[in-house]
Amino acid sequence: MIDLVGWAAIFAAMMVWEGVSLSMRGSQWLTISDMARALTRPVLGRWAFFALWLWFGWHYFIRGWTFFLRGSPPGGGGGPGASKTASEVLAQVVFPLVIAYGFVVGTLALAWRHRRRARPAAPVHVGVTQVVRHTAVTVIGGYVAFVAAMGVYSLAAGHAAAGIAESALRDGAVLTFGLVVPAFVVLTSLERVLRRHVGR
C-alpha cells in the first residue's frame, strides 16, 4: 500500500508543478511541454522520444508487463522476482536506472538551454513532401535507436536478457511499420479532409 501512496504522491507533485508553471505566464519555471518541445526539436531527440515510445509499447503490449525492477516475492522463495546477484542487480537495475536518469537530466538540460535561446518563430508553411520526409526520418531513426538500445541492454544483462534483441528487432518493426505508419497515414488524411471541410 505504501508504494502506491508514494507513486501517487510523486505524480501528484508533478501535476501540481506543471499546473503552477502553466499558470505563471512569463515565469522561468520549466513545464513538461517545454521539455517535450526542447527534446523533439533536434533530430536525435525525436529519435530518442520515438524509441522510448516504441520501448513502452513493445514492453507493455507485446512482451507483457514484467517490470525489471521488481524485488523478491512475498514469503521469499525463487521465481522471476527472486533476489538478484550483484551482477544481475548491476545489469538489470542499476544500468537501466542510470540510462533513464540520464535521459531525464538530458531533457531538462535541453529545455533549459532552449528556454534561454527561445525567440518568437515566424509561421512556416510545411508541404506534404516535407511532412512525409520528416516523419520517415523520425520513424526509421527511432526504430534503429530502439533496436540498438535493446541490443546494448542485451549485451549488458547477458543471459537474463536472452532473446530481447531479436524480439525488439522483429516486434519493434511490427509496431513501427505495421501500426505507426498506417496510423499516421489515416490520421493525416482525416486531418486534411477536416481542414477542407472547415475551410468551406
N, C-alpha and C positions, 0 to 999 in steps of 0.2 A: 504493500500500500504506500509506503513512504517513497518508493521510487516513482510511482505515478504522480504523487503530490509534488515531488521535486521537479519532474519534467514539466508538469502543468505550470509550476511557478516560473521556470525558465522561459517557456513560450509566452506566458502572460507578460513577463518583463519585456520580452522582445516586442510584443504588440503595443505595450504602453510606450516604449521608447519610440517606436515608429509613429504612433499617434501624436505624441508630443512634438516630434521632429517635423511632421507634416503640418501641424497647427502653427508652428513658429516660422512663418514665412520670412525669408531673408536671413535665417539663422545659419550658423556653420555646422549644425548637427547633421551628420550623415543619416540618410534613411536607407531602407532596404532597396528602394527603387533607384537611389543614387548609386548604390553598389552594383545593382544589376546593369544599369546603363554603362557604368565605367568598365565592368567586366566584359560586356558584349560589344564594346566599341572596337577593340583590336581583334584581328582575325584569330589569333591564338586564344584569346579569351572566349570567343564564340565556340571554338573547337572544344575548349575545356568545359564550357557550360553544357554543350550538347552531349559530350562524353559523360558528364555527370548524370544528365537526364537518361541517357542510354543505360548507364550502370543501374540506376534506380529501377527502371522498367524491366531490365533483364533479371535483376536480383529479386524483385518482388513478384513479377508476373510469370516469369519463365522458370527460374530455379526454385521458387518457393522461398518465402522469407525465413531464413535461418541466420539470425544475426551473429556475426563472428565474434562479438564481444561478450557473449553470454558466459555466465560463470557455472559453478557446479550445480547440479540439480538438487532439489530438496532431498534430505536424507542421505546425501553422498552417493557413492557408487559410480560406476563407469557410465559410458554412453557418450553421445556427442557433446554434452555440456560438462563433462568431467573436467577435473583440474588439469591445467596445461603445464607442460615442462617449460623451462626457461626459454629454450629456443622457439617453442610454439608461441609463447607469450610475445616474444620479440617479433616474430614473423606475422602472427595473426592479430595482435592487439596493438603493440607499440608502432609498428610500421604504418598500418592504416590510419591510426590516430594522428601521427606526425604529418602524413600526407594531407589528411583532412584539415588539420590546423594550419598547415602551410597554405592551403587553398583559401581558407578564410582570411588569414592575415594578408595574403597577396591581394585578395579582393578589396580589403579595407585600404591597403596602400594605394591601389589603383584609383579607388573612389576619392580618396583624399587628394591625390595628385590631379585628378580630373576636376575636382571642385575648385582647386586653386587656379587652374588654367581655363576654366569654363568661360566661354564668350557666347553671346546670343548668335545662334546659327541662322543663316538665311534659308528659307524654304527651298528645297531642291526637288525637282521633278525626277522621279525614277521610272525608267521604262521597263517593259516586261522582260526584255533580254537581260537587263541589269539585275532584276529581281531573281530570275532563273539562275544566272551565273553566281550571284551572291549566295543563294540557297544551296546550290550544288557544292560550292566550296565549303560551306559550313557543314553540310551533312556528311560529305566524304571525309573532311578533315576531322570532324568529331568522332566518326566511326573508327578511323585509323587510330586516333588518340585513345579511344576506349579500349580497343583491342591491344594496343601497346601497353597501356596501364595494367590490364589484366595479365598480359604476358610477364611484365616485371613482377607483379604480385605473385604469380605462379612460381617464378624463379626464387623469390624471396621466401615463400612459405613452404616450398618443397613438396613432399608427398601429401601434406594436408590440403594442398590446392590442386591436386591431380584432376585434370580434365577441365579446369576453369578456362584456360586459354582457348582450347578448342570450342568450348561452349560459347565463349564470348565472340569468337570469330563467326561461328555458324548462326547462333541465335541473335547476336547483335545485328547481323546482316538482315535477318527476318524483320527485326524491329525497325531498322533504318530504312531499308528499301521496300519492305512489304507493308509497312504501316505508316511511317513518317512521310515518305514521298507521295503515296496516293492521297493521304490526308491533306497534305499541302496543296496538291492539285485541286482536290474537291473544294477545300475552303477558299482558296484563291479564286476559283471560278465563281463560287457563290458570292464572294465579296464584290467581284466585278459586275455580276448580274444585279445585285442590290444597289450598287452605285449608279448603274444605268437607270434603274427603276426610280431611285430617289431623284436623279437629275432631270427627269422628265416633267 
